[in-house]
Amino acid sequence: MRILILGAGKMGSFFTDVLSFKHETAVYDVDPKRLRFVYNTYRFTSLDEIKEFQPELVINAATVKYTIDAFNKILPVLPKECIISDIASVKTGIQEFYKKSGFRYVSTHPMFGPTFANLDQLSTENAIIINEGDHLGKIFFKDLYQELGLNIFEYTFDEHDTTVAYSLSIPFVSTFVFAAIMEHQDAPGTTFKRHMSIAKGVLNEDDYLLQEILFNPRTPAQVEKIRTELNDLLDIISNKDADRMHSYLSKIRNNISK
C-alpha cells in the first residue's frame, strides 16, 4: 500500500519506522530539516510530489493544532479513492470535517507517546479505533495495532472524547497542581523524583495539545471531582480525624486495585 504520513515529528517518525518495511511510504513536512532523520521512505516537501505519489492511505500525524489545516492543504491533490486518517488525541471538530470532506476516513488514537512509552514493547499500552469510520481503514489499523501488541478498544467519537477527558485531564491537572506548588529539594525522596519525572514529561508536550485536552467540554466535571476530593482530604487533615483517614485510604486503595 502507498501510505503518506503528514508530519515528521515523534509520532510521524514512529509510524514511518513501523510501516516503511512493509509498505511504500512517504513523509510530508513543510520543514525540510525535520525530514533529515527519516529513512527508508520518500521525503516530500511539495504538493506536486504528493500528487505524483498517489497515496492510498494518509496518516495525519501533524500536531493537533494543525490536524485539520494539514488535511485541507493536501486534499486537493489526493485521489478520490484515498482513505484519510488521523491519530489525534483530541477529536474536536474532526468528525464534522470528515463528513464534509467527501473522502473515506478512519480515526484512531494510540494512547501512548514517545515521552513515556517504550516503543519497542507496547503490550501494556492501548489504542482506540473510532468505530464510525471506513471498514477497510479500520481493518488496516486493527491489524497494525495488533502487530504492535497494543490493547485495542473501539469507541464512537463521543465515547472517545469522554474517555480522554477522564484518562488525560485528571492526571494532567494533578501534575499541574504539583508543579505549581513545587519547591526545589536538595535531597528529594523517591516519590518526589517520580512525580518530578512525570511533570517534566507532561510539560514537554505541546502547549496547544495540553490546552485542547483541558478545554474538552467534558473536562470541567472531572476537575470538579478533584476539587471535591481535595476539600474532603483537607478537612480530614485539618481535623486530624484518624477514622476518616483510615476510611479514605481504604477507599482509594480499593479504587487503584480494580
N, C-alpha and C positions, 0 to 999 in steps of 0.2 A: 504494500500500500504506500502511496505517496502522501507523506504527512508533513504539514507545515506547522512549525511551532513559533508562536509570536512571543518574543521576549527572550533574551539570553541571560536572564537573572538566575537566581539559585534554582527555582523550580523549573524554569525553561531548560536550563542546562541538565538538570536531573532527568527530565523526560527525554531529552536528546540522547543522553548516555544510555538510557534504558531501551529506547526504540531503534536507535540507528543501526544496530547489528542485524535486525530482522526486517526493517523497512527502509524505503528510500526516504530520507528525512532532509528537511531544510529548516534553518532557523532564520527568522527575520527580526532585525532590530534596527532602530533608527540611529543608534550609536555604534559605529563600526568597531570601536575599541572594545565593546562588550563581546564581540564575536571572536576575539583573539584566541580564547582558550577552549572553544568548542571544536570537536574533531569528528572525523568520520561522517560528515554531514555537509550539505551545501550551506553557504553563508550568504544570505541575501540582505541587501540594503535598499533595494528599489522595488517598486510595484511591478515593473516590467518583468523582473526575474520571477516574481510570484506567478504572474500571468503565464509565463512560459512553462513553469513547473507544473501547472495544472493539478493542484493538490486534491486528493480525495477526502482528506480529513484535516481540519485546522484545530490545533490545541492552543487556546489563548492563555498564555502564562504571563501576560503583562501585569504590572502592578494593578491592584484592584481599582485604583483611581482612574486608570486608563483602559480598563477592560472593554467598555463599550466603544470608546474612541478608537481603539485598535481595530475592533471589528469593522466599524464604519469606514475606516481607511482602506481596508483590503477587500471588502465585499464586492466592489465594482469589478475586480479582476479575478474573482473566483468563478469556476464553472458552476452552473446551477445545481448540479448533482452533488456538489461537495457538502459534507457534513461539517458544521461548525460546532465547536465545543469550548467550554471554559472550565477552569479548576478553581474559580474564585471562592474564597471563604465567606464573602458577603454577596448575596444574590440579589440585593436591592436593585430593581429595575431590569434585571437580566431576563426574567420570564417575559415581560412585556416586549423587550427588544427582540427576542427570538420570534415571538408571534408576528411581529411586523416585518421581520427580515425576509421572509419568503424562503429561507433555507431550512433544510433538515438540521436538527440540533440535538446535542446531548450535553447535560451539565453534571459535573461531578465535583467532589470536594475531598481531596486527600487530607485527612485530619492530622497531618503532621507537617513539619517544616524542617529545613536543614539546621535550624538553630539548636533543636533538642534531639531530634530523631537520629538513630543510627541507620543511615540509608542502606547499609549492607545487610541489615537484619530488621525487617519491618513486621515480623509476625505479631508483635504486640501493638501495632498501630492499626488505625481504622481508616476506611474511606466510605464516603457517601455517594451513591449514584441516584440522581433525581429520576424518578420513575415516569416523568411526563415527557421524556424525550424520544428520539428516534430509536426504534427497536435494534437495528444493526449497530448503531452508535453505542447503545448501552451494552450490547454483547461484547463489543471491542474492549470497552473499559473494564467490564467484568472479568474478561479473560486476562487482561493486563494486570489488574489488581490482584487477582488470584495467583498469578505467576509470581508477583512480588511478595506473596504471603500475607497480604493485608486482610483484615476482617471487614467484610463488605456489608453495608446496610443500604436499603432502598427507601427513600423518603420522597414526599412531594416537596415542591419549593417551600410551601408554608411550613411543613414539618421540619425541613432543614433549618429555616431561619429560627424556629423555636428552639431547636437543639443547640444551635450556635449561640443563641442568647444565653443559654444556661452554661454550656461547656466552655465557652470562651470569656464571656463577660464577667462571670463570678471570679475566676482566677485572675483575670486582668485587673479588675477593680481591687481585689485583695492585694495584688502586687503593687498597685499604685499607692495604696494606703501605706504599705510597708515602706516603700521608697520615700514617700512624702515625709514621714516622721523619723526616718533613719538617721542615726548619728554615727560618725566614724568610730570604729572599735579598734583599739591597738591589738587586742588579743581576742578576736571573735571566736565564739563557740561553733561547733559543727552545724547546729541547726541554723544559726545566723548565716554562716557561709553558704549553706544550701539555698536559703531564701535569697541571699545576695546574688547567687548564680542565676536563679530563676528570674530575678528582677532585671539583671543585665540582659538576659536573653530576650525577655518580653520587650524591654525598652529599646532593643536593637531593631525591632520591627518598624516598618514604615509608619509614619505618623498618621497618614490617611487611613491605612488599614485599621489601626487602633481606634481611630475616630469612628469609622463606619461600623465597626463591631459594637462599640458603645452606643452609637446613635441608632442601632437597631430598635424599632418601636417596641420590641419585647424586652429590651434590656432594663428599663426603669423598674419594672416589677421585680426583677431578680436582684437589683441593687437595693431595693427596699427591704428585701429579706435580710440582706447583710446588716442594714441599719437596725432592724428589729432584733437580730441576734446580738449585735454589739450592745444595744441598750440592756438586754436581759443579762448579758455577761457582766457588764459594768455594774449592774445592780447587785449581782451575786458577789462580785469582788468588793464593792464598797461596803456591803453589809457583813462581809466575812461569813457568809452562810454556807457552812460545810455540807449540810444535807443537800441543798440545791446544787452545789458544785459537784457533788458525787452524782446526782441525777443527770446533770448536764453532761458530764464526762461520759456517763453510760450511754446517753443518747447519741453523742457524736461518734463514739466508738462503734456503736451499732450502725450508724449511717455509713461509715467507711468500710465496714465489713461486708456490706451487701454486694 
